[in-house]
Amino acid sequence: MVKRIYESLMFSLEWRLYAFVITSLFLWATTGQLVFAAVQALGLQVLLLIGHTTWYYFRKEGASGFTLERVTTKIASFILRSLGSRGQ
């Protein structure tokens, strides 16, 4: 399990580096502030790294409970239950 998490982290880290440079340059061009752009880009890339690593791990692990269909079904049933309880 640790090996798979490590592999997913390394796979995502390389692309985060490229995305950090591109995002920093874009934000620097639009805001004109290099430090602000770098900090904002770093925060964004950290969140994306966590999200992508988690997604890649579950995809490789084959977790059937973490599929898009399963998640949307849970959300829809929660919404229906909450709407049903308001009417009573």
C-alpha positions in Angstrom: 0.0 0.0 0.0 2.8 2.4 0.9 4.5 1.6 -2.4 1.4 2.4 -4.4 0.9 5.7 -2.5 4.5 6.6 -3.2 4.1 5.7 -6.9 1.0 7.8 -7.3 2.7 10.7 -5.5 5.7 10.6 -7.8 3.5 10.4 -10.9 1.6 13.4 -9.9 4.5 15.5 -8.6 6.2 15.8 -12.0 3.1 17.3 -13.6 2.5 19.6 -10.6 6.0 21.1 -11.2 5.1 21.9 -14.8 1.7 23.2 -13.8 3.2 25.4 -11.0 5.5 27.1 -13.5 2.7 27.7 -16.0 0.2 28.9 -13.3 2.8 31.2 -11.8 3.6 32.8 -15.1 -0.1 33.3 -15.9 -0.9 34.8 -12.5 2.2 37.0 -12.6 1.1 38.3 -16.0 -2.5 39.0 -14.8 -1.7 40.4 -11.4 1.7 41.9 -11.9 2.9 40.6 -8.5 5.4 37.8 -8.7 5.3 36.8 -5.0 1.5 36.8 -4.8 1.4 34.7 -8.0 3.9 32.2 -6.7 2.1 31.8 -3.4 -1.3 31.4 -5.1 0.1 28.9 -7.6 1.8 26.9 -4.9 -1.4 26.7 -2.9 -3.3 25.6 -5.9 -0.8 23.0 -6.8 -0.7 21.5 -3.3 -4.5 21.0 -3.4 -4.3 19.5 -6.9 -1.4 17.2 -5.8 -3.5 15.9 -2.9 -6.5 15.4 -5.1 -4.7 13.8 -7.9 -2.7 11.5 -5.7 -5.9 10.3 -4.0 -7.6 9.8 -7.3 -4.6 7.9 -8.8 -4.3 5.7 -5.8 -8.0 4.7 -5.8 -7.9 4.1 -9.5 -4.9 1.8 -9.2 -6.3 0.1 -6.1 -9.7 -0.5 -7.8 -11.8 0.8 -4.9 -15.3 0.0 -6.1 -16.9 2.2 -3.5 -15.2 5.3 -4.8 -16.6 5.5 -8.3 -18.3 8.5 -9.8 -21.5 6.5 -10.1 -21.5 5.5 -6.5 -20.8 9.0 -5.3 -23.5 10.6 -7.4 -26.0 8.0 -6.2 -25.2 8.8 -2.6 -25.5 12.5 -3.2 -28.8 12.1 -5.0 -30.3 9.8 -2.3 -29.2 12.4 0.3 -30.9 15.2 -1.5 -34.1 13.1 -2.0 -34.2 12.2 1.7 -33.7 15.8 2.7 -36.5 17.0 0.4 -38.8 14.2 1.6 -38.3 15.1 5.3 -39.2 18.8 4.6 -42.6 17.9 3.2 -43.6 15.9 6.3 
